């Protein structure tokens, strides 16, 4: 059973809520930080529909203040991240069946921290690509953007599944259900990758000339 007895004080309840909000923010913010120059790169690196939804929220929250707009951009991605986590938590809740939905949501969000780190790493790779476009060879850019992303996905995916297993054990989930929890995690990663996570070699062949042309134009 989930451990609910420790959340009696207001501070403890607030901590419980933050365990949901912070990982969701970390998980989704990368989807909202693109600008006009990098949005196509973000659509290639992440599932395009997630970027498009974040862009929709950004258009709703328009402002002339650059700092506030940057905040709105990250928040638009965070909103999409929360929606994805809430849906995944619903599936996890059906597997666990031993706690309230909010506890399943908390479990899902905390276990997703390695994937939140992955999303941040991939978004940083895009920023680095743009910064190094005029100073590195195409081979070096490919290695730092495409090849390294594969390793990051494998590593953080492994950490994600490991975190799910041990967090489930820590919260008293039976072994048979822990297997089900990990299966949900594997299915999530397969779907996430299948929907367009990471720039493919074919996408790279299309994007690189466009980036080089844009750099020459400036």
N, C-alpha and C positions, 0 to 999 in steps of 0.2 A: 504493500500500500504506500501511497505517497505520504511524505512526512509533512503534515499540515500543522502539527502542534506547536511548532516553533514560531508561528506568525501571529502572536497575540498582541504585541505592542504596535503602536503606529509606525515607529521607525522600522520594525521588522516587516510590516506590511508594505511600507514604501520601498524597502530593499527588494522585496519580492516583485513589485511592479517594475523596478529599474532593471531587474534581471531579464525582463521581457523587452523593455524599451531599448536599452543600450545595444544588445546584440542585433535587434531588428534594424536599428539605425545603422550600425556598422555593416550589416549584411546588404542593405539596399542603397546606401548613399552613393556608391560608385556608379549606379545607373543614372544618377541625375546630374553629375558634375561635368558633363560634356558641354562644349560650346560650339559655335558655328563651324569652327575649323576642325574639330575633333569628333563631331557627332557621327560621321560615317565610320570612323575607326571604332567608336564604342559600339555601333550597331554590328560591326564585324566581330568584335571581341566578345560581346555578350549577346544573348538572344535578342534579336531586333525589337520584338514586341514589348519587351521590358523597357528598353530605351524609349520607344515611342510613347508608352504610357507615362513615363517620367517627363518627357517633353510636353505632353498634354498638360500635366499639372503645372509645369513651369510657365506655360502660356497663360494659365489662369492666374498665377501669382506673379504677374509682371510688376516691376518697379524701376524707377530711374536710378535708384541708389545702388551702386555696384556691390557694396558689402552686403546689403540686405538681399539683393538678387542672388548673390552667391549662397547665402543662407537658405533662401527659397529653393535653390537648385539642389542642394544636398537634402533638404527636407522632402522634395518631390521624389527623389530616389528612395528615401527612408519610408515614405508612405507606401510605395510599391513593394518595398521589402517587407513591411508589416503585413500587407495583404498576402504575399506569397507564404510567409511564415504561418499566418493564421490558417491558410488552406492546408499546408503541410501538417500543422498541429491537429487539425480535424481528423486527418487520416491516422496520425499517431494516436489520437485519443481512441479511435475505434480499435486499434491494436492493443493498447494498454488496458482500457476498461476498468481501471482500479483507482481512478482519481477524477477530480473535477476537470472541466475543460481548461480552466485557467492554469492548472498545474501541468497539463499536457502542453499548453502553450509555452509555459516557462521552460519545461524540459526541452522542447523543440528549439526554442530560441537560444538557450545556453549551449546546446550541443552543436548549433550551427556556427559558433564562433570561428572554427577553422575555415569554413567556407566564406565567412565575412572577411577573414584575413586574405583568402584567395582572391576575392573580388577586389579588395584594395590593392593587392599586388598586381593584378592584371590592369587595373586602371592606371597604376603608376607606370607600368610598362608602356602604355600609350603615351603618357606625358613625356617619358624619357625618349621614346621614338621621335616625337615632334621636336624635342630639344636637340637631338643628335642627328637629325635628318641630313643636314648639310656638312657634317664633319666625319661621318662614318661610311664605310662601304656598304653596299646592299647586303652582302653576306653577313656582316657584323650586325646590321639592323635586323635581319631575319633571325639570327641566333638569339638576340636579346629580346625579341618580341614574340616570335612564334615558337622556336625550339624550347626556350626557357619556360614558356607558358605550359607546355606539356608536362615538364617536370614538376612545376608548381601545382598543377591540377592533380597529378598522381600523389604527391606528398601530402597536400592539404586534404585530399579525399581520404587518404589513409588515416590521417589524424581525426577527421570527422567521424569515420566509422568507429575508430577506437574510442573516441570521446562518448559516442552514443552507447557503446557497450558498457563502459565503466560507469557512466552517469546512471544508466539504467540499473546496474548492480548496486550502486550507492543508494539509490532511492527505493530499493527493495523489490525491483521487478524480477519475477521468476525467470529462470533460464530460458524456458521455451518462448516466453514473450520477448526476452532480450533478442533472441534470434529473429523474431518478427520485426522488432524495432530496427535492427540492422538491415533487414531486407527492405524496409521502407526507405532507409538511408541510401542503400544501393540503387533502388528504383529512382529516387530523387536525383542522384548524380547522373544516372544514365539518361534520364529525361532532360536534365539541365544541359548536359553535353550535347545531346541529340537536337535540342532546340537552337543550338548555335553558340555554345560557349567556346571561346578561343578562335583566333583568326586561322582559317584554313590556308594551306598553300595556294589554292586557287584564288581565294579572296586576296591574298597577299600580292599575287601577280597583277591583280586589277588595281589595288589600292596604292602600291608603291609608285607607279608612274604618275598617278593623280597627285600624290603628295609632292613628288619631285617637281611636277609642273607648277603646282601652287607656290613652292619655294622659289622657283625661278621667276615667277610673276612678281614676287615681292622684291 
